[in-house]
Amino acid sequence: MPEQVKAVRDLLAIGPQTTDALADHFKGKPAKAIEQVIAALEVLGQAKQEDGIWQGV
């Protein structure tokens, strides 16, 4: 899981993305797992969502 969190943060550093676009970068396209990671990052103040698009903070 820590690797996935880092990977999502790195992807958001490149630019805003949808959950599906983020999931496309992982084997098996684990959208559900990415939703959990992105929700945790949001709670920690490291990501925010606007109109279905996630971006790093």
C-alpha positions in Angstrom: 0.0 0.0 0.0 2.7 2.6 0.7 4.1 2.1 -2.8 0.6 2.7 -4.2 0.2 5.9 -2.2 3.5 7.2 -3.4 2.7 6.3 -7.0 -0.6 8.1 -6.8 1.0 11.2 -5.3 3.7 11.1 -8.0 1.0 10.8 -10.7 -1.0 13.8 -9.2 2.3 15.8 -9.2 2.3 15.4 -13.0 -1.2 16.9 -13.3 -4.9 16.6 -12.4 -6.5 13.2 -13.2 -9.7 11.3 -12.8 -9.8 8.2 -10.6 -10.1 6.0 -13.7 -7.1 7.7 -15.3 -5.1 7.0 -12.1 -6.2 3.4 -12.0 -5.1 2.9 -15.6 -1.5 3.3 -14.4 -1.8 0.1 -12.3 -1.9 -3.5 -13.2 -5.5 -4.7 -13.1 -6.8 -1.1 -13.0 -7.8 -1.3 -9.3 -10.2 1.7 -9.3 -11.6 0.7 -5.9 -8.2 0.6 -4.3 -7.3 3.9 -5.9 -10.4 5.5 -4.5 -9.3 4.4 -1.0 -5.8 5.8 -1.6 -7.1 9.1 -3.0 -9.6 9.4 -0.1 -6.8 9.0 2.4 -4.7 11.6 0.6 -7.7 14.0 0.7 -8.1 13.6 4.4 -4.4 14.2 4.9 -4.7 17.4 2.8 -2.5 16.1 0.0 -5.2 15.8 -2.7 -8.4 17.6 -3.6 -11.2 16.9 -6.0 -12.9 19.4 -8.3 -15.6 18.4 -10.8 -14.5 14.7 -10.7 -10.8 15.6 -11.3 -8.2 14.9 -8.6 -5.1 17.1 -8.1 -2.3 17.1 -5.7 -2.1 19.9 -3.1 
